[in-house]
Amino acid sequence: MKSVSERFLTYIKQPTTSDENSSAIPSTKQQLVFGDFLVKECQAIGLADAVMDRHGYVMATLPATDPNAPTIGFIAHMDTSPDAKGDGIMPHIVHHYDGETIQLNGISLSPDEFPDLKNYIGDTLITTDGTTLLGADDKAGIAEILSAMEYLMTHPEIPHGKIRIAFTPDEEIGAGADHFDVKKFGADFAYTLDGGKIGELEYENFNAAQAVIHIKGRSVHPGTAKNIMQNAALIGTEIASLLPEKEIPSKTEGYEGFFHLCSFEGNVSEATLTYIIRDFNSETFAHRKNLIQLIVERKNIQYPNAITLELKDQYYNMASKIADCMEIVDLAKQAMEACGITPIVQPIRGGTDGARLSFMGLPCPNLFAGGHNFHGPYEYIPVSSMEKAVEMIVKIAELSCGVDFQKKL
């Protein structure tokens, strides 16, 4: 058997950055190359039905040893974030981490800035070289799932139901579930392995919307502009100032929602503000959207017909779908505890493929993959966390034989 770290170090060598500006499916050809590779990996450990479809989704099956157990799924995504360089990854391996600052190319990983490092003294850490991201989001999840499947293949004495695995493209650009065939996947429930540090267990996420505000100005020579000029950029700043100044990402945590100004492009003639709106509660989520609409309406009275708003929902809190099948959350907790892992149940301050899949009929909480500081050169992952994730997956499969799952979606 390959170790989970060996798999991970192999997988991160393959660039799979997704591209939000691409109209292709998947957004980059590199993901198809990696998908082909993963099909061969599945076949090599003896999984059945290993195939990649035309949209780049890889699926495979581990046959049941207990035909009466529910069919469970494990899912991870193949792409890495376009927020940082994702090719030419040269991992740095720190054996027996001593708790001190790790010097990389041009940057340093300091426990003063990243206090979680102190939890891994004595462990082996895999970091970047300081110039790229690492790819633990989510190639760690892929490595962990395949290592667990290989372990179960070589230990047929462990009872489990049919297990379906899937590796998806374009999760980082919000399209990971766009073409996921839930019926073909055929699982009663599933877990995404896409969380952060060891112990994370998440079944709540933001409700999400995007607001794009377009402003049309009136440009004239500034020397003769009195009572004539209508500065679109300044109108944009007026709109921004009307939103609650403390309800932004840098000033919120836990279950607190926010308005996030992602971009502001403009001049006198025209301006565009792009916001994302996030809230866990459906009522306050609706209130936030109404506030944006009200601000635009009032500003359009002040500046007649100068402003248009494009407001669209992006995804919803999966808690409403998981509420009727909390036994799958309890199963994950029980498996973690059996492996000596303390469950950290917390909301996802973002989105997840599992949220969309839950609304598509596949209840799908999110589990830790073990990494820290995703999407940039400060990313790292402890090998021990990956090993525990493999152990957890195996234990979930085993304990699922005792779960009386009644699908209610």
DAGI-V378706 format. One record per residue. N is the residue number from 1. RES is the residue in three letters. PHI is phi as a letter, one per 20 degrees, with the letter a starting at -180 (* if undefined). Layout:
# DAGI-V378706
n->N res->RES phi->PHI
n->N res->RES phi->PHI
This chain:
# DAGI-V378706
n->1 res->MET phi->*
n->2 res->LYS phi->f
n->3 res->SER phi->f
n->4 res->VAL phi->f
n->5 res->SER phi->f
n->6 res->GLU phi->f
n->7 res->ARG phi->g
n->8 res->PHE phi->g
n->9 res->LEU phi->f
n->10 res->THR phi->f
n->11 res->TYR phi->f
n->12 res->ILE phi->f
n->13 res->LYS phi->f
n->14 res->GLN phi->e
n->15 res->PRO phi->f
n->16 res->THR phi->b
n->17 res->THR phi->f
n->18 res->SER phi->e
n->19 res->ASP phi->c
n->20 res->GLU phi->f
n->21 res->ASN phi->e
n->22 res->SER phi->e
n->23 res->SER phi->e
n->24 res->ALA phi->f
n->25 res->ILE phi->c
n->26 res->PRO phi->f
n->27 res->SER phi->f
n->28 res->THR phi->c
n->29 res->LYS phi->f
n->30 res->GLN phi->g
n->31 res->GLN phi->f
n->32 res->LEU phi->f
n->33 res->VAL phi->f
n->34 res->PHE phi->f
n->35 res->GLY phi->f
n->36 res->ASP phi->g
n->37 res->PHE phi->f
n->38 res->LEU phi->f
n->39 res->VAL phi->g
n->40 res->LYS phi->f
n->41 res->GLU phi->f
n->42 res->CYS phi->f
n->43 res->GLN phi->f
n->44 res->ALA phi->f
n->45 res->ILE phi->e
n->46 res->GLY phi->n
n->47 res->LEU phi->f
n->48 res->ALA phi->e
n->49 res->ASP phi->l
n->50 res->ALA phi->f
n->51 res->VAL phi->b
n->52 res->MET phi->d
n->53 res->ASP phi->e
n->54 res->ARG phi->f
n->55 res->HIS phi->e
n->56 res->GLY phi->n
n->57 res->TYR phi->e
n->58 res->VAL phi->e
n->59 res->MET phi->c
n->60 res->ALA phi->b
n->61 res->THR phi->c
n->62 res->LEU phi->d
n->63 res->PRO phi->f
n->64 res->ALA phi->f
n->65 res->THR phi->e
n->66 res->ASP phi->c
n->67 res->PRO phi->f
n->68 res->ASN phi->e
n->69 res->ALA phi->e
n->70 res->PRO phi->f
n->71 res->THR phi->e
n->72 res->ILE phi->d
n->73 res->GLY phi->c
n->74 res->PHE phi->c
n->75 res->ILE phi->c
n->76 res->ALA phi->b
n->77 res->HIS phi->d
n->78 res->MET phi->e
n->79 res->ASP phi->e
n->80 res->THR phi->d
n->81 res->SER phi->f
n->82 res->PRO phi->f
n->83 res->ASP phi->f
n->84 res->ALA phi->b
n->85 res->LYS phi->g
n->86 res->GLY phi->c
n->87 res->ASP phi->d
n->88 res->GLY phi->m
n->89 res->ILE phi->f
n->90 res->MET phi->c
n->91 res->PRO phi->f
n->92 res->HIS phi->d
n->93 res->ILE phi->d
n->94 res->VAL phi->d
n->95 res->HIS phi->e
n->96 res->HIS phi->l
n->97 res->TYR phi->g
n->98 res->ASP phi->e
n->99 res->GLY phi->n
n->100 res->GLU phi->e
n->101 res->THR phi->f
n->102 res->ILE phi->d
n->103 res->GLN phi->e
n->104 res->LEU phi->c
n->105 res->ASN phi->f
n->106 res->GLY phi->n
n->107 res->ILE phi->c
n->108 res->SER phi->c
n->109 res->LEU phi->e
n->110 res->SER phi->d
n->111 res->PRO phi->f
n->112 res->ASP phi->f
n->113 res->GLU phi->e
n->114 res->PHE phi->c
n->115 res->PRO phi->f
n->116 res->ASP phi->f
n->117 res->LEU phi->g
n->118 res->LYS phi->f
n->119 res->ASN phi->f
n->120 res->TYR phi->d
n->121 res->ILE phi->f
n->122 res->GLY phi->n
n->123 res->ASP phi->e
n->124 res->THR phi->e
n->125 res->LEU phi->d
n->126 res->ILE phi->d
n->127 res->THR phi->c
n->128 res->THR phi->f
n->129 res->ASP phi->e
n->130 res->GLY phi->n
n->131 res->THR phi->d
n->132 res->THR phi->c
n->133 res->LEU phi->f
n->134 res->LEU phi->e
n->135 res->GLY phi->n
n->136 res->ALA phi->f
n->137 res->ASP phi->e
n->138 res->ASP phi->c
n->139 res->LYS phi->f
n->140 res->ALA phi->f
n->141 res->GLY phi->f
n->142 res->ILE phi->f
n->143 res->ALA phi->f
n->144 res->GLU phi->f
n->145 res->ILE phi->f
n->146 res->LEU phi->f
n->147 res->SER phi->f
n->148 res->ALA phi->f
n->149 res->MET phi->f
n->150 res->GLU phi->f
n->151 res->TYR phi->f
n->152 res->LEU phi->f
n->153 res->MET phi->f
n->154 res->THR phi->e
n->155 res->HIS phi->c
n->156 res->PRO phi->f
n->157 res->GLU phi->f
n->158 res->ILE phi->e
n->159 res->PRO phi->f
n->160 res->HIS phi->a
n->161 res->GLY phi->e
n->162 res->LYS phi->f
n->163 res->ILE phi->d
n->164 res->ARG phi->d
n->165 res->ILE phi->d
n->166 res->ALA phi->b
n->167 res->PHE phi->c
n->168 res->THR phi->d
n->169 res->PRO phi->e
n->170 res->ASP phi->m
n->171 res->GLU phi->f
n->172 res->GLU phi->f
n->173 res->ILE phi->d
n->174 res->GLY phi->m
n->175 res->ALA phi->d
n->176 res->GLY phi->f
n->177 res->ALA phi->d
n->178 res->ASP phi->g
n->179 res->HIS phi->c
n->180 res->PHE phi->f
n->181 res->ASP phi->e
n->182 res->VAL phi->f
n->183 res->LYS phi->f
n->184 res->LYS phi->f
n->185 res->PHE phi->f
n->186 res->GLY phi->m
n->187 res->ALA phi->e
n->188 res->ASP phi->f
n->189 res->PHE phi->b
n->190 res->ALA phi->b
n->191 res->TYR phi->c
n->192 res->THR phi->e
n->193 res->LEU phi->d
n->194 res->ASP phi->b
n->195 res->GLY phi->e
n->196 res->GLY phi->e
n->197 res->LYS phi->f
n->198 res->ILE phi->g
n->199 res->GLY phi->o
n->200 res->GLU phi->f
n->201 res->LEU phi->b
n->202 res->GLU phi->c
n->203 res->TYR phi->c
n->204 res->GLU phi->c
n->205 res->ASN phi->b
n->206 res->PHE phi->f
n->207 res->ASN phi->f
n->208 res->ALA phi->c
n->209 res->ALA phi->b
n->210 res->GLN phi->c
n->211 res->ALA phi->c
n->212 res->VAL phi->d
n->213 res->ILE phi->d
n->214 res->HIS phi->d
n->215 res->ILE phi->c
n->216 res->LYS phi->d
n->217 res->GLY phi->e
n->218 res->ARG phi->c
n->219 res->SER phi->e
n->220 res->VAL phi->c
n->221 res->HIS phi->f
n->222 res->PRO phi->f
n->223 res->GLY phi->f
n->224 res->THR phi->c
n->225 res->ALA phi->e
n->226 res->LYS phi->g
n->227 res->ASN phi->m
n->228 res->ILE phi->c
n->229 res->MET phi->f
n->230 res->GLN phi->c
n->231 res->ASN phi->e
n->232 res->ALA phi->f
n->233 res->ALA phi->f
n->234 res->LEU phi->f
n->235 res->ILE phi->f
n->236 res->GLY phi->g
n->237 res->THR phi->f
n->238 res->GLU phi->f
n->239 res->ILE phi->f
n->240 res->ALA phi->f
n->241 res->SER phi->f
n->242 res->LEU phi->e
n->243 res->LEU phi->e
n->244 res->PRO phi->g
n->245 res->GLU phi->f
n->246 res->LYS phi->e
n->247 res->GLU phi->d
n->248 res->ILE phi->c
n->249 res->PRO phi->g
n->250 res->SER phi->f
n->251 res->LYS phi->c
n->252 res->THR phi->c
n->253 res->GLU phi->b
n->254 res->GLY phi->l
n->255 res->TYR phi->e
n->256 res->GLU phi->f
n->257 res->GLY phi->e
n->258 res->PHE phi->a
n->259 res->PHE phi->d
n->260 res->HIS phi->c
n->261 res->LEU phi->f
n->262 res->CYS phi->f
n->263 res->SER phi->b
n->264 res->PHE phi->b
n->265 res->GLU phi->c
n->266 res->GLY phi->a
n->267 res->ASN phi->b
n->268 res->VAL phi->f
n->269 res->SER phi->f
n->270 res->GLU phi->b
n->271 res->ALA phi->b
n->272 res->THR phi->c
n->273 res->LEU phi->d
n->274 res->THR phi->d
n->275 res->TYR phi->d
n->276 res->ILE phi->d
n->277 res->ILE phi->d
n->278 res->ARG phi->c
n->279 res->ASP phi->a
n->280 res->PHE phi->f
n->281 res->ASN phi->e
n->282 res->SER phi->f
n->283 res->GLU phi->f
n->284 res->THR phi->f
n->285 res->PHE phi->f
n->286 res->ALA phi->f
n->287 res->HIS phi->f
n->288 res->ARG phi->f
n->289 res->LYS phi->f
n->290 res->ASN phi->f
n->291 res->LEU phi->f
n->292 res->ILE phi->g
n->293 res->GLN phi->f
n->294 res->LEU phi->f
n->295 res->ILE phi->f
n->296 res->VAL phi->f
n->297 res->GLU phi->f
n->298 res->ARG phi->f
n->299 res->LYS phi->f
n->300 res->ASN phi->f
n->301 res->ILE phi->f
n->302 res->GLN phi->f
n->303 res->TYR phi->c
n->304 res->PRO phi->g
n->305 res->ASN phi->l
n->306 res->ALA phi->e
n->307 res->ILE phi->c
n->308 res->THR phi->c
n->309 res->LEU phi->c
n->310 res->GLU phi->d
n->311 res->LEU phi->c
n->312 res->LYS phi->b
n->313 res->ASP phi->f
n->314 res->GLN phi->d
n->315 res->TYR phi->a
n->316 res->TYR phi->c
n->317 res->ASN phi->f
n->318 res->MET phi->f
n->319 res->ALA phi->g
n->320 res->SER phi->f
n->321 res->LYS phi->e
n->322 res->ILE phi->f
n->323 res->ALA phi->g
n->324 res->ASP phi->e
n->325 res->CYS phi->b
n->326 res->MET phi->f
n->327 res->GLU phi->f
n->328 res->ILE phi->f
n->329 res->VAL phi->f
n->330 res->ASP phi->f
n->331 res->LEU phi->f
n->332 res->ALA phi->f
n->333 res->LYS phi->f
n->334 res->GLN phi->f
n->335 res->ALA phi->f
n->336 res->MET phi->f
n->337 res->GLU phi->f
n->338 res->ALA phi->f
n->339 res->CYS phi->e
n->340 res->GLY phi->m
n->341 res->ILE phi->d
n->342 res->THR phi->e
n->343 res->PRO phi->f
n->344 res->ILE phi->d
n->345 res->VAL phi->e
n->346 res->GLN phi->b
n->347 res->PRO phi->f
n->348 res->ILE phi->e
n->349 res->ARG phi->e
n->350 res->GLY phi->r
n->351 res->GLY phi->d
n->352 res->THR phi->b
n->353 res->ASP phi->g
n->354 res->GLY phi->f
n->355 res->ALA phi->f
n->356 res->ARG phi->f
n->357 res->LEU phi->f
n->358 res->SER phi->f
n->359 res->PHE phi->f
n->360 res->MET phi->e
n->361 res->GLY phi->o
n->362 res->LEU phi->c
n->363 res->PRO phi->g
n->364 res->CYS phi->b
n->365 res->PRO phi->f
n->366 res->ASN phi->d
n->367 res->LEU phi->d
n->368 res->PHE phi->f
n->369 res->ALA phi->d
n->370 res->GLY phi->o
n->371 res->GLY phi->e
n->372 res->HIS phi->c
n->373 res->ASN phi->l
n->374 res->PHE phi->f
n->375 res->HIS phi->m
n->376 res->GLY phi->a
n->377 res->PRO phi->f
n->378 res->TYR phi->e
n->379 res->GLU phi->f
n->380 res->TYR phi->b
n->381 res->ILE phi->b
n->382 res->PRO phi->f
n->383 res->VAL phi->f
n->384 res->SER phi->f
n->385 res->SER phi->f
n->386 res->MET phi->f
n->387 res->GLU phi->f
n->388 res->LYS phi->f
n->389 res->ALA phi->f
n->390 res->VAL phi->f
n->391 res->GLU phi->g
n->392 res->MET phi->f
n->393 res->ILE phi->g
n->394 res->VAL phi->f
n->395 res->LYS phi->f
n->396 res->ILE phi->g
n->397 res->ALA phi->g
n->398 res->GLU phi->f
n->399 res->LEU phi->f
n->400 res->SER phi->f
n->401 res->CYS phi->f
n->402 res->GLY phi->e
n->403 res->VAL phi->e
n->404 res->ASP phi->e
n->405 res->PHE phi->e
n->406 res->GLN phi->d
n->407 res->LYS phi->f
n->408 res->LYS phi->d
n->409 res->LEU phi->f
